[in-house]
Amino acid sequence: MEDKQIVDLFWARSESAILETEKKYGRYCHYIAYQILNRDTEAEEVVNDTWLKTWNTIPNNRPTGLKGYVGMICRQLLQYIQAKPAATGYTAGDGSG
């Protein structure tokens, strides 16, 4: 499915938008998150949070490049986690803990 079609699904508030985004960009976002967190479970949490934030922000925005948009959101969430590790329960880094 093309990005424009997926964005249209988000605008229509169709839950299939999340499924289509996950199919198309799930591995991409997981890769970004895993490179920082080094743990699959935490990376999956960040990816799920990415879909939620995408769901909540697209009605106010209409991104032309969905890959860049979800990648940006994923990175913003990771920056927040790195800045506030105790508050989020996530810790970036060595894979221990």
Contacts in CASP RR format, 6 or more apart in sequence:
PFRMAT RR
TARGET T0000
AUTHOR 0000-0000-0000
METHOD contacts of the structure
MODEL  1
MEDKQIVDLFWARSESAILETEKKYGRYCHYIAYQILNRDTEAEEVVNDT
WLKTWNTIPNNRPTGLKGYVGMICRQLLQYIQAKPAATGYTAGDGSG
1 20 0 8 1.000
1 23 0 8 1.000
1 24 0 8 1.000
3 24 0 8 1.000
3 63 0 8 1.000
3 64 0 8 1.000
3 65 0 8 1.000
3 66 0 8 1.000
3 67 0 8 1.000
5 20 0 8 1.000
6 17 0 8 1.000
6 20 0 8 1.000
6 21 0 8 1.000
6 24 0 8 1.000
6 66 0 8 1.000
7 17 0 8 1.000
7 58 0 8 1.000
7 62 0 8 1.000
7 63 0 8 1.000
7 66 0 8 1.000
9 16 0 8 1.000
9 17 0 8 1.000
9 20 0 8 1.000
10 17 0 8 1.000
10 54 0 8 1.000
10 55 0 8 1.000
10 58 0 8 1.000
10 59 0 8 1.000
11 58 0 8 1.000
11 59 0 8 1.000
11 62 0 8 1.000
13 59 0 8 1.000
17 55 0 8 1.000
17 58 0 8 1.000
18 51 0 8 1.000
18 54 0 8 1.000
18 55 0 8 1.000
21 51 0 8 1.000
21 54 0 8 1.000
21 66 0 8 1.000
21 70 0 8 1.000
22 47 0 8 1.000
22 51 0 8 1.000
24 66 0 8 1.000
24 67 0 8 1.000
25 66 0 8 1.000
25 67 0 8 1.000
25 70 0 8 1.000
25 71 0 8 1.000
26 47 0 8 1.000
28 67 0 8 1.000
28 70 0 8 1.000
28 71 0 8 1.000
29 46 0 8 1.000
29 47 0 8 1.000
29 50 0 8 1.000
29 70 0 8 1.000
29 71 0 8 1.000
29 74 0 8 1.000
30 43 0 8 1.000
30 44 0 8 1.000
30 47 0 8 1.000
32 71 0 8 1.000
32 74 0 8 1.000
32 75 0 8 1.000
32 78 0 8 1.000
33 42 0 8 1.000
33 43 0 8 1.000
33 44 0 8 1.000
33 46 0 8 1.000
33 47 0 8 1.000
33 74 0 8 1.000
33 77 0 8 1.000
33 78 0 8 1.000
34 40 0 8 1.000
34 43 0 8 1.000
36 78 0 8 1.000
36 81 0 8 1.000
36 82 0 8 1.000
36 92 0 8 1.000
36 93 0 8 1.000
37 43 0 8 1.000
37 46 0 8 1.000
37 78 0 8 1.000
37 81 0 8 1.000
37 90 0 8 1.000
37 91 0 8 1.000
37 92 0 8 1.000
37 93 0 8 1.000
37 95 0 8 1.000
38 92 0 8 1.000
38 93 0 8 1.000
38 94 0 8 1.000
38 95 0 8 1.000
39 95 0 8 1.000
42 90 0 8 1.000
45 90 0 8 1.000
46 74 0 8 1.000
46 77 0 8 1.000
46 78 0 8 1.000
46 81 0 8 1.000
46 90 0 8 1.000
47 74 0 8 1.000
49 77 0 8 1.000
50 70 0 8 1.000
50 71 0 8 1.000
50 73 0 8 1.000
50 74 0 8 1.000
50 77 0 8 1.000
51 70 0 8 1.000
53 73 0 8 1.000
53 76 0 8 1.000
53 77 0 8 1.000
54 69 0 8 1.000
54 70 0 8 1.000
54 73 0 8 1.000
57 73 0 8 1.000
61 69 0 8 1.000
63 69 0 8 1.000
78 92 0 8 1.000
80 88 0 8 1.000
81 88 0 8 1.000
81 90 0 8 1.000
81 92 0 8 1.000
82 92 0 8 1.000
85 91 0 8 1.000
85 92 0 8 1.000
91 97 0 8 1.000
END
